[in-house]
Amino acid sequence: MKQIKLKGKDIFNGTHLLGPGKVLILAEDGVVTGIVAESDAGGDVRELDGILCPGFVNTHCHLELSHMKGVIPEKTGLPAFLTQVMQSRNQATGDYDAVIDKAEQEMWESGISAVGDICNSTATLVKKQQGRMYYHTFVECMGVAPAGANSRYQYSMDVLASFREINGSHHSCSIVPHAPYSVSNALFGLLAGTPHNAPVSIHNQETPAENELYQQKTGEFLSFYQHFGMDISGFQPTGTNSLEAYLPYFSRNKILLVHNTFTSEADIRFAQQQPVETWWCLCPQANLYIENRLPDIQQFRQQQCNITLGTDSLASNHHLSIWEEIKTIRQFFPEIPLEEILQWATFNGAKALGIQDTYGSFNTGSKPGVILINQESSRII
């Protein structure tokens, strides 16, 4: 079988930069067969100007909101942003499927190979049936009224059943809570008790109003609930931050906590002490778009958290590009080594989604796709 031999200025293998003078060797179908010294590679080596890297893993995306690009103004704060999403998400004009196709093409060209994608409907089902990229579909469930928990859960389970029909080498799925402020205790219980359901994902502490709600049942979310006629009489504040209130439900699950813009040092310590495998997904461009603030990334590093990267949606971002997220982190945190951030974007993301045998590294036998990083990122294989 014909081999593909690639040499860049450096090779990042998913966890480390290997230095110059190495050649990545792949089978014709893209499966990695090894990394060798240039002197042992033989002929037909293709030389490229940049860093060779496994395809990126985008652990948090909302592909079905791609039609909302540019609809919502920046820096409104989360409650106002959510209000506009709920009012506008069903007002798609033009060819909705074509917009989804274009958004996926942008991810593909920028080097993303696998995606953790949030869904409230089956709008992306046809796209995922095509199997071009790996998707883990997080079917999102929400409902603040305890009396409606069973019906909300059943609706989302029906959506999940549709996605389960395409499970295989390029797709998996699970049912997950939307966010602490949008899920009742009764619904949390149903979701946490769902068998064979991993990983779980949840939007976590994206706004200070979330913690205020759980501490005192005050703040901006009360106006949000009133605006939409939501009955939150059954909600009782816990006197704690939101994370401490809901995380114990998921002691048997792997969980991906997304955004974490207002997560404190004490919150991280609490999570690290729980009997649950916890991953922390950062979506810096969306955080700046919505709240004009970034998480305390150094705090997550200091406490040795498992970090991954996501793009959120085109409703809250100008691009679906992990490289753009990396550039933003490097702009605000230039002291963080590129090697470390690339691991968040590749191997860590694959491990969070449970696909590390195929994606996120250049380990022998893997098939992660290959991207070239110089000033930008672009797909090679």
Secondary structure, 3 states (H helix, E strand, C coil): CCEEEEECCEEECCCCECCCCEEEEEECCCCEEEEEEHHHCCCCEEECCCEEEECEEEEEECHHHHHHCCCCCCCCCHHHHHHHHHHHCCCCCCCHHHHHHHHHHHHHHCCEEEEEEEECCCCCHHHHHCCCCEEEEEEEECECCHHHHHHHHHHHHHHHHHHHCCCECCEEEEEEECCHHHECHHHHHHHHCCCCCCCEEEEECCCHHHHHHHHHCCCHHHHHHHHCCCCCCCCCCCCCCHHHHHHHHHCCCEEEEEECCCCCHHHHHHHHCCCCEEEEEECHHHHHHHCCCCCCHHHHHHCCCEEEECCECCCCCCCCCHHHHHHHHHHHCCCCCHHHHHHHHHHHHHHHHCCCCCCCCCCCCCCCCEEEECCCEEECC
